[in-house]
């Protein structure tokens, strides 16, 4: 479990039949730390392996998006990813080696349209969470604000809305288009010019950030 995070575990059986049995201690630990164990089945429902792929739709439904680190060609993770896509949520996959069995599933999902994940900060930006950074002292923060203010004067009016939006938080092209209600092709063209002029820079996952000198 992540530090300071909460875990939700979804069972494919009833509460009285946690599977495998060695996960009973883990279940107790999850509850002890403020998490939850949930199931759509009555408490006395015994383990039936066919229930596990079905319950994965609940796992997908609980999350804003699905991240698959490793997956075989046929796996529960792939099933969860499929449910997430059906529910209109984003699927992120860490690409695997082509000769690695646990990478075949993620590579297949990427071929089907899943987003390639190479940096955890891509997820944090997508969720609107700032990445962890070393605390800056007051002078550094003031200098950064002054640099940003100076840069704003040099931004052309046609780029100003995009620049001001990105000054608040980095985001991808799709989100810029939706937030500002601007055609995505126009956003792409303006960002290209802004990149050429040294105003922004592009990171993996089409994440756009203000370029700092």
N, C-alpha and C positions, 0 to 999 in steps of 0.2 A: 504494500500500500504506500502511496505517496505521502510524504510528510505533510501534515496539516490538511490532507485531502480526505474525502469520504468515499467509501467503496460501496457500490450496490451490486450484489450478486443475484443472478436470476437462475432459479432451479428448473430442471426439467422433470422434477418429481415433487412429492409433498415434503413438508418441513420435517417429517419424521423419518425421511429416507434420503438424507444428504449423500450425494455420490460424487467421488468415492468417499468411503468412510473416513479416510485420513484427513479429509477436508472439514470435519466437524470442528476441530480446534480452530481452523481458519475462520469458519463461520462465526464462532463465538468471539473471535478477535475483531472481526468486522463490526459486529453489533456493539461490542465493548467500546470501540473507537468512534461510535456515532454513525456507523453505516447502516445498511439494511440488507436483509435477505428476503427476496420476494418470490412468489410462485403463483401461477394461475391454477394450480392443481390443489385438490383437497389434501390436508396434512398426511393422510394415510396412503396416498398414491405412491405405489412402488416405482422403482426405476424401470423406465422403458426407453431404450436408446433412441427410438424413433421420435421421442418427444424433444430431444435436444435441438435438432435443426429447427423445429417449430418454435421453440422458446426464443431462438435467436432474433426473431422479429421484435421481441420486447427489448432485448439488449440494444438493438438499433434504434428503437423508438425512444429510449431513455437519453440518448446522446445527441448533441448538436451535429456531430459528424463521427465517422468511423475511421480509425487508424489501424492499418494492418502492417505489423512489423515483419512477420514471417507467415507463410502459408504454403502448404502443399497444394498440388494441383486440385485435389478435392479435399476440402477441409471445412470445419465449422466457421473459421474466420471468413472464408470466402462466402459462405451462406449469409453471415451477418452483414458483410459488405453489400451483397445483393439486396437484402432487405433495406439497408440504408439508402441505396440508390433508388429503389422503388418508392421509398418515402420522401424522395426529393432532397435528400441530404448528401453532403459531400463525402467522398471516400478518398482517403489519403493512403498511399502505399510506399513503403521503403523498397526500392528496387533491389532484386537479389541477383546473384551470379547465375548464369544460364545453366550451369552444371550442378547447381545446388537444389536438392529436392524441396527444401523449405522456401526457395525463392521462386519456384514455378508458379505458385498461386498468386503472389503479389505481381509478378511480371504479367501474368494473364489479365489481372484486374486493370493494370495500367494500360494494356492494349485495348481494353474495353472502355477506357475513358477515365479511370481513376487518376487523381492528381499525384504526381511524383513528390515524395517527401524526402528532402535531404537535409533539412535544418528544422529543429524543433521550434525555432522562433517564427517559422511560417505559420504554424498552428496558433501560437500565441497572438500573432498579429491578426489572424483571421477571426479569433474570438475576442479581439479588442483588449487583450492583456499585454501589458508592456513586459518586455523581456527583462530579466534581472540584470542589473548593472551595478558597478561600483558606485557608491554614493559620491556625489560631487560636492565640493565645498561651495560656499556662497559666491566666491569670486568667479569660479568656473561657470556657474549657472548664469551669473550676470553677463559674463563675456559671451556666452552662447546666445542669450537673449539679444544682446546688442548686434551680434553677427546676423541673426535672423531678421532683425529690424532693418539693418542695412541692406540685406538681400531683397527685402520686399520692395524697396524703392526701385530696384532694377528689373522687377518682374513686369512683363508686358501685360496690358489689360486683358488680352485674350487668354492668358494663362493664369490670371490672378485667382479665379475661383478654385481651380484645381490645386494651385500652389497653397492657398490658404487651408484647403481641406487636408492636404498632405502634411501641413505644418502641425495639425492637431494629432494625427496618427498615420503611420504607413498603411497602405491597403492595396488590394489588387485592382486591375483595370475594371473588372466587372462591377465591383463595389463602387468605384468612382463614378461609373456610368449611371448606376442606379441612384446613388445619393444626389448627384447633380442633375439627373434627368437629361443627360446628354448622350447622343448616339455614340455607341461604343467605337465606331470607326473614327469619329471626330476626336474622341478622347485619346485613342491610339495615336492619331496624327499629332495632336498637341503634345502628348508625352514624348513622342519621338523628337520633336523640336526642342522641348524643354531639356531632354537628355543631351542633345547636341550642344545646347547653350550652357550646359553644366549646372542646371537647376535641380535635376533629379537624377537618381540612379536606380537601376532595376536589379532586383535580387531573385533567386530561385523561386518559382511559383508565381512569377509575374507580380511580385510585391514591389511597389514603388515607394521610395523614400526620398525626402528632401536631402540633397547632397550638401554635406557640411564641409567647409574648407578648413 
